[in-house]
Amino acid sequence: MSLDENELPRTEDEWRVRLTPEEFRVLREAGTERPWTGEYVDTKTPGVYHCRACGWELFSSDTKFDSHCGWPSFDDAIPGRVKEIQDRSLGMVRTEIRCARCDSHLGHVFHGEGFTPKDTRHCVNSVSIRLEPQRD
Ligand SMILES: [Zn+2]
């Protein structure tokens, strides 16, 4: 289900036709879904979360935890799959996270909140990811 490198859209217009309007707004225009509205906020199903835009594996359900912030939260990403960018929008300095492969917006990452021993919260829009449940 992951797109091959040569199948990745090259322009925003190509992305626009592949994604729903809400997916496009969040993934390609760095939007944010309203808290508590995403389909994965409380999901506990074991599996792997893929980038909704390109299908790359980004987060394991093992790293998902209850942050009570209204968005799916992970204390770690699959190594090398998520890139961090300084974001100075809205008068704050935050660290934006994007898919390292297709450059789509996922959410933000926060440190030092003390939620888990890794002390890291990847705050991710549900609409940016898609869960592939584990098969046994
Ligand atoms: Zn991607």
Backbone and ligand atoms as CSV (ligand in chain L), in Angstrom:
chain,resi,resn,atom,element,x,y,z
A,1,MET,N,N,0.807,-1.210,0.000
A,1,MET,CA,C,0.000,0.000,0.000
A,1,MET,C,C,0.846,1.268,0.000
A,2,SER,N,N,2.141,1.104,0.239
A,2,SER,CA,C,3.024,2.259,0.171
A,2,SER,C,C,3.300,2.604,-1.296
A,3,LEU,N,N,3.250,3.869,-1.623
A,3,LEU,CA,C,3.525,4.297,-3.000
A,3,LEU,C,C,5.001,4.103,-3.319
A,4,ASP,N,N,5.303,3.663,-4.528
A,4,ASP,CA,C,6.690,3.639,-4.970
A,4,ASP,C,C,7.179,5.075,-5.131
A,5,GLU,N,N,8.510,5.198,-5.076
A,5,GLU,CA,C,9.117,6.524,-5.195
A,5,GLU,C,C,8.618,7.245,-6.462
A,6,ASN,N,N,8.518,6.509,-7.567
A,6,ASN,CA,C,8.124,7.161,-8.835
A,6,ASN,C,C,6.621,7.391,-8.961
A,7,GLU,N,N,5.864,6.909,-7.974
A,7,GLU,CA,C,4.419,7.167,-7.979
A,7,GLU,C,C,4.052,8.373,-7.113
A,8,LEU,N,N,5.026,8.889,-6.374
A,8,LEU,CA,C,4.722,10.010,-5.482
A,8,LEU,C,C,4.333,11.232,-6.297
A,9,PRO,N,N,3.250,11.887,-5.920
A,9,PRO,CA,C,2.885,13.122,-6.620
A,9,PRO,C,C,4.010,14.150,-6.565
A,10,ARG,N,N,4.134,14.925,-7.618
A,10,ARG,CA,C,5.208,15.927,-7.679
A,10,ARG,C,C,4.679,17.338,-7.416
A,11,THR,N,N,3.406,17.521,-7.584
A,11,THR,CA,C,2.864,18.867,-7.400
A,11,THR,C,C,1.682,18.824,-6.430
A,12,GLU,N,N,1.345,19.992,-5.904
A,12,GLU,CA,C,0.218,20.059,-4.983
A,12,GLU,C,C,-1.091,19.710,-5.698
A,13,ASP,N,N,-1.195,20.016,-6.981
A,13,ASP,CA,C,-2.404,19.644,-7.719
A,13,ASP,C,C,-2.548,18.127,-7.807
A,14,GLU,N,N,-1.428,17.433,-7.955
A,14,GLU,CA,C,-1.494,15.969,-7.980
A,14,GLU,C,C,-1.906,15.410,-6.622
A,15,TRP,N,N,-1.428,16.054,-5.566
A,15,TRP,CA,C,-1.864,15.624,-4.225
A,15,TRP,C,C,-3.352,15.884,-4.041
A,16,ARG,N,N,-3.812,17.030,-4.535
A,16,ARG,CA,C,-5.188,17.444,-4.296
A,16,ARG,C,C,-6.186,16.403,-4.831
A,17,VAL,N,N,-5.869,15.802,-5.967
A,17,VAL,CA,C,-6.807,14.831,-6.529
A,17,VAL,C,C,-6.739,13.480,-5.813
A,18,ARG,N,N,-5.638,13.219,-5.131
A,18,ARG,CA,C,-5.502,11.930,-4.435
A,18,ARG,C,C,-6.123,11.943,-3.049
A,19,LEU,N,N,-6.193,13.120,-2.441
A,19,LEU,CA,C,-6.588,13.222,-1.034
A,19,LEU,C,C,-7.977,13.839,-0.920
A,20,THR,N,N,-8.655,13.552,0.193
A,20,THR,CA,C,-9.909,14.248,0.454
A,20,THR,C,C,-9.576,15.701,0.794
A,21,PRO,N,N,-10.574,16.601,0.731
A,21,PRO,CA,C,-10.285,18.002,1.073
A,21,PRO,C,C,-9.691,18.160,2.479
A,22,GLU,N,N,-10.199,17.381,3.441
A,22,GLU,CA,C,-9.673,17.479,4.813
A,22,GLU,C,C,-8.249,16.921,4.904
A,23,GLU,N,N,-7.990,15.817,4.239
A,23,GLU,CA,C,-6.624,15.277,4.210
A,23,GLU,C,C,-5.676,16.281,3.567
A,24,PHE,N,N,-6.090,16.892,2.476
A,24,PHE,CA,C,-5.238,17.855,1.782
A,24,PHE,C,C,-4.940,19.055,2.683
A,25,ARG,N,N,-5.962,19.539,3.353
A,25,ARG,CA,C,-5.800,20.710,4.214
A,25,ARG,C,C,-4.782,20.435,5.321
A,26,VAL,N,N,-4.844,19.257,5.916
A,26,VAL,CA,C,-3.934,18.943,7.019
A,26,VAL,C,C,-2.562,18.536,6.492
A,27,LEU,N,N,-2.530,17.578,5.580
A,27,LEU,CA,C,-1.253,17.003,5.134
A,27,LEU,C,C,-0.432,17.981,4.306
A,28,ARG,N,N,-1.083,18.698,3.406
A,28,ARG,CA,C,-0.333,19.516,2.450
A,28,ARG,C,C,-0.348,20.999,2.785
A,29,GLU,N,N,-1.279,21.420,3.656
A,29,GLU,CA,C,-1.329,22.832,4.030
A,29,GLU,C,C,-1.089,23.021,5.524
A,30,ALA,N,N,-0.564,21.963,6.179
A,30,ALA,CA,C,-0.208,22.030,7.599
A,30,ALA,C,C,-1.377,22.472,8.468
A,31,GLY,N,N,-2.552,21.976,8.146
A,31,GLY,CA,C,-3.719,22.272,8.967
A,31,GLY,C,C,-3.742,21.390,10.208
A,32,THR,N,N,-4.723,21.646,11.056
A,32,THR,CA,C,-4.887,20.858,12.273
A,32,THR,C,C,-6.339,20.458,12.401
A,33,GLU,N,N,-6.572,19.176,12.648
A,33,GLU,CA,C,-7.961,18.764,12.855
A,33,GLU,C,C,-8.391,19.194,14.251
A,34,ARG,N,N,-9.686,19.367,14.442
A,34,ARG,CA,C,-10.172,19.794,15.742
A,34,ARG,C,C,-9.921,18.694,16.765
A,35,PRO,N,N,-9.523,19.067,18.006
A,35,PRO,CA,C,-9.238,18.045,19.015
A,35,PRO,C,C,-10.452,17.164,19.272
A,36,TRP,N,N,-10.184,15.929,19.616
A,36,TRP,CA,C,-11.187,14.925,19.970
A,36,TRP,C,C,-12.063,14.509,18.804
A,37,THR,N,N,-11.766,14.966,17.594
A,37,THR,CA,C,-12.600,14.594,16.456
A,37,THR,C,C,-11.964,13.495,15.619
A,38,GLY,N,N,-10.671,13.250,15.784
A,38,GLY,CA,C,-9.982,12.300,14.910
A,38,GLY,C,C,-10.333,10.862,15.233
A,39,GLU,N,N,-10.247,10.024,14.215
A,39,GLU,CA,C,-10.687,8.642,14.411
A,39,GLU,C,C,-9.747,7.820,15.287
A,40,TYR,N,N,-8.500,8.268,15.497
A,40,TYR,CA,C,-7.551,7.448,16.255
A,40,TYR,C,C,-7.229,7.987,17.648
A,41,VAL,N,N,-7.976,8.966,18.128
A,41,VAL,CA,C,-7.638,9.574,19.421
A,41,VAL,C,C,-7.520,8.504,20.521
A,42,ASP,N,N,-8.498,7.624,20.602
A,42,ASP,CA,C,-8.513,6.636,21.687
A,42,ASP,C,C,-8.215,5.216,21.212
A,43,THR,N,N,-7.734,5.077,20.015
A,43,THR,CA,C,-7.520,3.734,19.456
A,43,THR,C,C,-6.413,2.991,20.204
A,44,LYS,N,N,-6.697,1.719,20.536
A,44,LYS,CA,C,-5.689,0.895,21.223
A,44,LYS,C,C,-5.284,-0.310,20.365
A,45,THR,N,N,-5.882,-0.424,19.187
A,45,THR,CA,C,-5.634,-1.581,18.326
A,45,THR,C,C,-4.147,-1.714,18.002
A,46,PRO,N,N,-3.560,-2.906,18.184
A,46,PRO,CA,C,-2.156,-3.084,17.801
A,46,PRO,C,C,-1.988,-3.009,16.291
A,47,GLY,N,N,-0.910,-2.396,15.869
A,47,GLY,CA,C,-0.655,-2.287,14.439
A,47,GLY,C,C,0.355,-1.194,14.165
A,48,VAL,N,N,0.421,-0.809,12.910
A,48,VAL,CA,C,1.372,0.213,12.484
A,48,VAL,C,C,0.601,1.335,11.804
A,49,TYR,N,N,0.949,2.551,12.150
A,49,TYR,CA,C,0.329,3.721,11.533
A,49,TYR,C,C,1.168,4.175,10.346
A,50,HIS,N,N,0.508,4.291,9.203
A,50,HIS,CA,C,1.170,4.682,7.968
A,50,HIS,C,C,0.850,6.136,7.641
A,51,CYS,N,N,1.726,6.771,6.869
A,51,CYS,CA,C,1.436,8.095,6.332
A,51,CYS,C,C,0.211,7.987,5.426
A,52,ARG,N,N,-0.805,8.813,5.653
A,52,ARG,CA,C,-2.016,8.709,4.838
A,52,ARG,C,C,-1.752,9.182,3.397
A,53,ALA,N,N,-0.726,10.001,3.221
A,53,ALA,CA,C,-0.430,10.496,1.876
A,53,ALA,C,C,0.349,9.476,1.046
A,54,CYS,N,N,1.443,8.929,1.588
A,54,CYS,CA,C,2.305,8.072,0.751
A,54,CYS,C,C,2.349,6.624,1.218
A,55,GLY,N,N,1.782,6.320,2.383
A,55,GLY,CA,C,1.716,4.934,2.826
A,55,GLY,C,C,2.928,4.433,3.590
A,56,TRP,N,N,3.915,5.276,3.832
A,56,TRP,CA,C,5.110,4.852,4.571
A,56,TRP,C,C,4.758,4.583,6.028
A,57,GLU,N,N,5.421,3.578,6.628
A,57,GLU,CA,C,5.189,3.276,8.047
A,57,GLU,C,C,5.862,4.342,8.912
A,58,LEU,N,N,5.088,4.938,9.827
A,58,LEU,CA,C,5.624,6.046,10.619
A,58,LEU,C,C,5.674,5.760,12.123
A,59,PHE,N,N,4.600,5.189,12.665
A,59,PHE,CA,C,4.515,4.990,14.115
A,59,PHE,C,C,3.988,3.587,14.411
A,60,SER,N,N,4.536,2.983,15.470
A,60,SER,CA,C,4.013,1.711,15.948
A,60,SER,C,C,2.993,1.974,17.048
A,61,SER,N,N,1.972,1.139,17.101
A,61,SER,CA,C,0.985,1.295,18.183
A,61,SER,C,C,1.624,1.105,19.557
A,62,ASP,N,N,2.782,0.430,19.613
A,62,ASP,CA,C,3.481,0.244,20.907
A,62,ASP,C,C,3.877,1.569,21.536
A,63,THR,N,N,4.035,2.606,20.737
A,63,THR,CA,C,4.493,3.892,21.267
A,63,THR,C,C,3.331,4.864,21.491
A,64,LYS,N,N,2.103,4.416,21.220
A,64,LYS,CA,C,0.933,5.287,21.399
A,64,LYS,C,C,0.547,5.313,22.871
A,65,PHE,N,N,0.190,6.471,23.365
A,65,PHE,CA,C,-0.212,6.574,24.776
A,65,PHE,C,C,-1.331,7.598,24.920
A,66,ASP,N,N,-1.991,7.550,26.073
A,66,ASP,CA,C,-3.101,8.471,26.336
A,66,ASP,C,C,-2.560,9.794,26.859
A,67,SER,N,N,-2.607,10.816,26.034
A,67,SER,CA,C,-2.099,12.120,26.475
A,67,SER,C,C,-3.249,13.015,26.927
A,68,HIS,N,N,-4.483,12.630,26.623
A,68,HIS,CA,C,-5.663,13.428,26.949
A,68,HIS,C,C,-5.581,14.831,26.354
A,69,CYS,N,N,-4.903,14.951,25.217
A,69,CYS,CA,C,-4.805,16.265,24.569
A,69,CYS,C,C,-5.772,16.376,23.400
A,70,GLY,N,N,-6.394,15.256,23.010
A,70,GLY,CA,C,-7.373,15.324,21.925
A,70,GLY,C,C,-6.872,14.857,20.577
A,71,TRP,N,N,-5.581,14.516,20.508
A,71,TRP,CA,C,-5.006,13.975,19.267
A,71,TRP,C,C,-4.234,12.699,19.589
A,72,PRO,N,N,-4.106,11.817,18.635
A,72,PRO,CA,C,-3.260,10.632,18.845
A,72,PRO,C,C,-1.844,11.076,19.216
A,73,SER,N,N,-1.269,10.387,20.211
A,73,SER,CA,C,0.057,10.779,20.694
A,73,SER,C,C,0.971,9.566,20.748
A,74,PHE,N,N,2.199,9.772,20.304
A,74,PHE,CA,C,3.186,8.690,20.267
A,74,PHE,C,C,4.457,9.204,20.922
A,75,ASP,N,N,5.107,8.357,21.749
A,75,ASP,CA,C,6.341,8.865,22.370
A,75,ASP,C,C,7.585,8.536,21.546
A,76,ASP,N,N,7.383,7.922,20.392
A,76,ASP,CA,C,8.521,7.682,19.503
A,76,ASP,C,C,7.990,7.450,18.091
A,77,ALA,N,N,8.853,7.666,17.115
A,77,ALA,CA,C,8.509,7.372,15.724
A,77,ALA,C,C,9.412,6.238,15.245
A,78,ILE,N,N,9.018,5.574,14.188
A,78,ILE,CA,C,9.911,4.584,13.589
A,78,ILE,C,C,11.143,5.341,13.083
A,79,PRO,N,N,12.364,4.864,13.440
A,79,PRO,CA,C,13.570,5.659,13.144
A,79,PRO,C,C,13.669,6.092,11.682
A,80,GLY,N,N,13.958,7.371,11.499
A,80,GLY,CA,C,14.189,7.903,10.162
A,80,GLY,C,C,12.953,8.241,9.365
A,81,ARG,N,N,11.778,8.024,9.941
A,81,ARG,CA,C,10.549,8.189,9.154
A,81,ARG,C,C,9.891,9.563,9.314
A,82,VAL,N,N,10.294,10.258,10.362
A,82,VAL,CA,C,9.651,11.536,10.660
A,82,VAL,C,C,10.720,12.607,10.752
A,83,LYS,N,N,10.508,13.729,10.059
A,83,LYS,CA,C,11.487,14.811,10.158
A,83,LYS,C,C,10.897,15.992,10.911
A,84,GLU,N,N,11.787,16.729,11.561
A,84,GLU,CA,C,11.368,17.827,12.431
A,84,GLU,C,C,11.795,19.159,11.829
A,85,ILE,N,N,10.880,20.126,11.904
A,85,ILE,CA,C,11.109,21.449,11.317
A,85,ILE,C,C,10.640,22.502,12.318
A,86,GLN,N,N,11.434,23.539,12.515
A,86,GLN,CA,C,10.992,24.589,13.424
A,86,GLN,C,C,9.822,25.356,12.817
A,87,ASP,N,N,8.788,25.547,13.626
A,87,ASP,CA,C,7.556,26.196,13.178
A,87,ASP,C,C,7.316,27.420,14.057
A,88,ARG,N,N,7.319,28.607,13.419
A,88,ARG,CA,C,7.122,29.839,14.187
A,88,ARG,C,C,5.759,30.452,13.931
A,89,SER,N,N,4.810,29.648,13.429
A,89,SER,CA,C,3.477,30.189,13.165
A,89,SER,C,C,2.715,30.397,14.466
A,90,LEU,N,N,1.655,31.160,14.412
A,90,LEU,CA,C,0.771,31.419,15.561
A,90,LEU,C,C,1.496,32.028,16.753
A,91,GLY,N,N,2.645,32.708,16.494
A,91,GLY,CA,C,3.355,33.391,17.563
A,91,GLY,C,C,4.027,32.469,18.564
A,92,MET,N,N,4.200,31.209,18.202
A,92,MET,CA,C,4.850,30.258,19.103
A,92,MET,C,C,6.021,29.631,18.359
A,93,VAL,N,N,6.968,29.099,19.120
A,93,VAL,CA,C,8.009,28.293,18.504
A,93,VAL,C,C,7.706,26.846,18.827
A,94,ARG,N,N,7.347,26.104,17.805
A,94,ARG,CA,C,7.046,24.688,17.998
A,94,ARG,C,C,7.863,23.885,16.985
A,95,THR,N,N,7.861,22.596,17.154
A,95,THR,CA,C,8.561,21.747,16.204
A,95,THR,C,C,7.536,20.946,15.415
A,96,GLU,N,N,7.453,21.278,14.149
A,96,GLU,CA,C,6.533,20.571,13.259
A,96,GLU,C,C,7.129,19.216,12.883
A,97,ILE,N,N,6.270,18.212,12.719
A,97,ILE,CA,C,6.761,16.936,12.208
A,97,ILE,C,C,6.105,16.635,10.862
A,98,ARG,N,N,6.923,16.118,9.957
A,98,ARG,CA,C,6.457,15.751,8.620
A,98,ARG,C,C,6.943,14.355,8.270
A,99,CYS,N,N,6.236,13.725,7.372
A,99,CYS,CA,C,6.698,12.464,6.798
A,99,CYS,C,C,8.021,12.740,6.083
A,100,ALA,N,N,9.057,11.958,6.427
A,100,ALA,CA,C,10.375,12.211,5.837
A,100,ALA,C,C,10.414,11.827,4.364
A,101,ARG,N,N,9.417,11.097,3.899
A,101,ARG,CA,C,9.435,10.658,2.506
A,101,ARG,C,C,8.683,11.597,1.582
A,102,CYS,N,N,7.466,11.972,1.972
A,102,CYS,CA,C,6.661,12.776,1.032
A,102,CYS,C,C,6.442,14.194,1.535
A,103,ASP,N,N,7.039,14.524,2.693
A,103,ASP,CA,C,7.014,15.894,3.193
A,103,ASP,C,C,5.609,16.352,3.599
A,104,SER,N,N,4.734,15.424,3.915
A,104,SER,CA,C,3.394,15.817,4.351
A,104,SER,C,C,3.381,16.113,5.851
A,105,HIS,N,N,2.571,17.087,6.228
A,105,HIS,CA,C,2.465,17.509,7.619
A,105,HIS,C,C,1.759,16.444,8.458
A,106,LEU,N,N,2.338,16.155,9.626
A,106,LEU,CA,C,1.734,15.170,10.538
A,106,LEU,C,C,1.193,15.823,11.794
A,107,GLY,N,N,1.937,16.761,12.345
A,107,GLY,CA,C,1.539,17.406,13.595
A,107,GLY,C,C,2.747,18.115,14.187
A,108,HIS,N,N,2.889,18.035,15.513
A,108,HIS,CA,C,4.021,18.660,16.191
A,108,HIS,C,C,4.602,17.690,17.209
A,109,VAL,N,N,5.846,17.944,17.609
A,109,VAL,CA,C,6.464,17.118,18.644
A,109,VAL,C,C,6.839,18.012,19.833
A,110,PHE,N,N,6.583,17.503,21.022
A,110,PHE,CA,C,6.838,18.247,22.254
A,110,PHE,C,C,7.707,17.391,23.176
A,111,HIS,N,N,8.597,18.072,23.917
A,111,HIS,CA,C,9.469,17.366,24.854
A,111,HIS,C,C,9.267,17.941,26.248
A,112,GLY,N,N,9.627,17.146,27.245
A,112,GLY,CA,C,9.665,17.657,28.617
A,112,GLY,C,C,8.321,17.771,29.291
A,113,GLU,N,N,7.312,17.057,28.809
A,113,GLU,CA,C,6.000,17.117,29.448
A,113,GLU,C,C,5.808,16.015,30.480
A,114,GLY,N,N,6.701,15.027,30.451
A,114,GLY,CA,C,6.680,13.982,31.472
A,114,GLY,C,C,5.597,12.926,31.330
A,115,PHE,N,N,5.018,12.800,30.142
A,115,PHE,CA,C,3.963,11.791,29.973
A,115,PHE,C,C,4.491,10.359,30.070
A,116,THR,N,N,5.638,10.122,29.469
A,116,THR,CA,C,6.190,8.766,29.426
A,116,THR,C,C,7.687,8.855,29.735
A,117,PRO,N,N,8.342,7.718,29.988
A,117,PRO,CA,C,9.796,7.768,30.253
A,117,PRO,C,C,10.593,8.416,29.120
A,118,LYS,N,N,10.105,8.327,27.885
A,118,LYS,CA,C,10.837,8.969,26.779
A,118,LYS,C,C,10.617,10.475,26.758
A,119,ASP,N,N,9.621,10.945,27.500
A,119,ASP,CA,C,9.391,12.379,27.691
A,119,ASP,C,C,9.188,13.126,26.367
A,120,THR,N,N,8.561,12.463,25.442
A,120,THR,CA,C,8.359,13.017,24.109
A,120,THR,C,C,6.927,12.739,23.690
A,121,ARG,N,N,6.297,13.724,23.059
A,121,ARG,CA,C,4.942,13.505,22.553
A,121,ARG,C,C,4.859,13.948,21.093
A,122,HIS,N,N,4.740,12.986,20.211
A,122,HIS,CA,C,4.419,13.294,18.825
A,122,HIS,C,C,2.909,13.429,18.756
A,123,CYS,N,N,2.457,14.644,18.564
A,123,CYS,CA,C,1.022,14.944,18.557
A,123,CYS,C,C,0.593,14.962,17.091
A,124,VAL,N,N,-0.173,13.947,16.697
A,124,VAL,CA,C,-0.379,13.680,15.270
A,124,VAL,C,C,-1.862,13.784,14.923
A,125,ASN,N,N,-2.173,14.397,13.810
A,125,ASN,CA,C,-3.550,14.432,13.333
A,125,ASN,C,C,-3.961,13.041,12.845
A,126,SER,N,N,-5.124,12.582,13.264
A,126,SER,CA,C,-5.607,11.271,12.790
A,126,SER,C,C,-5.691,11.237,11.272
A,127,VAL,N,N,-6.046,12.365,10.700
A,127,VAL,CA,C,-6.250,12.402,9.255
A,127,VAL,C,C,-4.924,12.305,8.483
A,128,SER,N,N,-3.807,12.457,9.204
A,128,SER,CA,C,-2.492,12.337,8.559
A,128,SER,C,C,-1.989,10.904,8.508
A,129,ILE,N,N,-2.634,10.019,9.254
A,129,ILE,CA,C,-2.133,8.647,9.368
A,129,ILE,C,C,-3.259,7.648,9.107
A,130,ARG,N,N,-2.874,6.401,8.857
A,130,ARG,CA,C,-3.871,5.341,8.690
A,130,ARG,C,C,-3.335,4.093,9.373
A,131,LEU,N,N,-4.148,3.505,10.229
A,131,LEU,CA,C,-3.719,2.325,10.979
A,131,LEU,C,C,-3.870,1.068,10.130
A,132,GLU,N,N,-2.789,0.322,10.072
A,132,GLU,CA,C,-2.902,-1.030,9.522
A,132,GLU,C,C,-2.867,-1.995,10.704
A,133,PRO,N,N,-4.021,-2.584,11.072
A,133,PRO,CA,C,-4.040,-3.452,12.248
A,133,PRO,C,C,-3.143,-4.662,12.048
A,134,GLN,N,N,-2.542,-5.088,13.160
A,134,GLN,CA,C,-1.668,-6.259,13.144
A,134,GLN,C,C,-2.477,-7.509,12.814
A,135,ARG,N,N,-1.913,-8.352,11.997
A,135,ARG,CA,C,-2.566,-9.654,11.753
A,135,ARG,C,C,-1.814,-10.714,12.513
A,136,ASP,N,N,-2.555,-11.709,13.054
A,136,ASP,CA,C,-1.790,-12.763,13.706
A,136,ASP,C,C,-1.891,-14.088,12.989
L,1,ZN,ZN,ZN,4.339,10.302,3.501
